Amino acid sequence: MSAVEIEAHLNPIRRPRPVDVDVERDRRIEDGIEFEGYLFQSRSSDRSNIIETAQLAFMAMANGISPGDLRWSDPERDFVWIALDNSRVPMDAPTVVSLAKVVVERNQSLIYAGRRLKDMEVIPSDYTDDKWWV
């Protein structure tokens, strides 16, 4: 019997499984993202919207839009992104690109943290603790 099997036999409390880590990872990915002091939604559709808008922002930058120009998307009104608290956060094109970068980096970080947990011989019972997800 391996050390893991002996531990499971001696301690019949259900041990976390890789699928449990996946659920926690996904919860963290969709739990919102902090950016420049605001909390933004980060569900799958929100992440897609952020990435798509960042592509438009990058095109505006490539076409010479100036940093600080809030009318990069529509010349008739300032561009805003709605935060989780429903406040409207003005963003120029470089800021939208930065938001997308933070979203992508955070997702990658959480995916790799989950992978590290699943690669352990025994997934720690406190796998939901923030210390494992940095």
C-alpha positions as CSV (number, residue, x, y, z in Angstrom):
1,M,0.0,0.0,0.0
2,S,1.3,3.5,-0.9
3,A,1.7,6.3,1.6
4,V,-1.4,8.0,0.0
5,E,-3.5,4.8,0.3
6,I,-2.4,4.3,3.9
7,E,-3.3,8.0,4.7
8,A,-6.7,7.5,3.0
9,H,-7.3,4.3,5.0
10,L,-6.3,5.9,8.3
11,N,-8.1,9.2,7.6
12,P,-11.4,8.4,6.0
13,I,-12.3,12.1,5.6
14,R,-12.8,12.7,1.9
15,R,-9.6,14.0,0.4
16,P,-9.7,16.8,-2.2
17,R,-9.7,15.6,-5.8
18,P,-8.4,17.3,-9.0
19,V,-12.0,18.2,-9.9
20,D,-12.3,20.0,-6.6
21,V,-9.3,22.1,-7.5
22,D,-10.8,22.8,-11.0
23,V,-14.0,24.1,-9.3
24,E,-12.0,26.4,-7.0
25,R,-9.9,27.6,-9.9
26,D,-13.0,28.4,-12.0
27,R,-14.7,30.1,-9.1
28,R,-11.6,32.4,-8.6
29,I,-11.5,33.1,-12.4
30,E,-15.1,34.2,-12.4
31,D,-15.1,35.9,-9.0
32,G,-14.2,39.4,-10.4
33,I,-10.9,41.1,-11.1
34,E,-9.5,44.1,-9.4
35,F,-8.0,46.7,-11.7
36,E,-6.9,50.2,-10.8
37,G,-8.9,50.2,-7.6
38,Y,-12.1,48.9,-9.2
39,L,-13.7,45.4,-9.2
40,F,-14.9,44.2,-12.6
41,Q,-16.9,41.2,-13.5
42,S,-14.8,38.3,-14.9
43,R,-17.3,35.7,-16.0
44,S,-16.5,34.0,-19.4
45,S,-18.6,36.5,-21.3
46,D,-17.0,39.4,-19.5
47,R,-13.5,38.2,-20.3
48,S,-14.5,37.8,-23.9
49,N,-15.9,41.4,-24.0
50,I,-12.8,42.7,-22.4
51,I,-10.5,41.0,-24.9
52,E,-12.6,42.0,-27.8
53,T,-12.7,45.6,-26.7
54,A,-8.9,45.6,-26.1
55,Q,-8.5,44.5,-29.7
56,L,-10.5,47.6,-30.8
57,A,-8.5,49.7,-28.4
58,F,-5.2,48.4,-29.8
59,M,-6.4,49.1,-33.4
60,A,-7.2,52.7,-32.3
61,M,-3.7,53.0,-30.8
62,A,-2.2,51.6,-34.0
63,N,-4.2,54.3,-35.9
64,G,-2.6,57.0,-33.8
65,I,-5.2,57.7,-31.0
66,S,-3.5,59.6,-28.2
67,P,-3.2,58.3,-24.7
68,G,-5.8,60.1,-22.5
69,D,-8.3,60.4,-25.4
70,L,-11.5,58.9,-24.0
71,R,-13.3,59.2,-27.4
72,W,-11.1,56.6,-29.0
73,S,-14.1,54.3,-29.6
74,D,-16.9,56.8,-30.4
75,P,-16.1,60.4,-31.2
76,E,-19.5,61.4,-29.7
77,R,-18.9,60.1,-26.1
78,D,-16.2,59.1,-23.7
79,F,-15.5,55.4,-23.4
80,V,-16.4,53.8,-20.0
81,W,-16.3,50.3,-18.7
82,I,-18.9,49.4,-16.0
83,A,-17.5,48.1,-12.8
84,L,-19.1,45.5,-10.6
85,D,-20.7,48.2,-8.4
86,N,-22.2,49.7,-11.7
87,S,-20.0,52.7,-11.6
88,R,-18.8,53.9,-15.0
89,V,-15.0,54.0,-15.2
90,P,-13.6,56.1,-18.0
91,M,-10.8,54.4,-19.9
92,D,-8.6,55.5,-22.7
93,A,-7.4,52.9,-25.2
94,P,-4.1,52.0,-23.4
95,T,-6.0,51.5,-20.2
96,V,-8.4,49.0,-21.9
97,V,-5.4,47.1,-23.3
98,S,-3.9,47.0,-19.8
99,L,-7.2,45.7,-18.3
100,A,-7.1,42.9,-20.9
101,K,-3.5,42.1,-20.1
102,V,-4.3,41.9,-16.3
103,V,-7.3,39.5,-17.1
104,V,-5.2,37.2,-19.2
105,E,-2.3,37.2,-16.7
106,R,-4.6,36.5,-13.8
107,N,-6.3,33.6,-15.6
108,Q,-2.9,32.1,-16.5
109,S,-1.7,32.5,-12.9
110,L,-4.8,30.7,-11.5
111,I,-4.5,27.9,-14.1
112,Y,-0.9,27.3,-13.2
113,A,-1.6,27.4,-9.4
114,G,-4.4,24.8,-9.9
115,R,-2.0,22.6,-11.9
116,R,0.6,22.8,-9.1
117,L,-2.0,21.7,-6.6
118,K,-3.2,18.8,-8.8
119,D,0.5,17.7,-9.3
120,M,1.0,17.2,-5.6
121,E,1.0,13.7,-4.3
122,V,-1.8,14.7,-1.9
123,I,-3.9,17.8,-2.5
124,P,-3.9,19.8,0.7
125,S,-7.2,19.9,2.5
126,D,-6.9,23.7,2.6
127,Y,-6.5,23.9,-1.2
128,T,-9.1,26.8,-1.2
129,D,-6.8,29.0,1.0
130,D,-5.4,32.0,-0.9
131,K,-1.8,30.9,-0.1
132,W,-2.1,28.2,-2.8
133,W,-3.4,30.6,-5.5
134,V,-0.6,33.2,-5.6
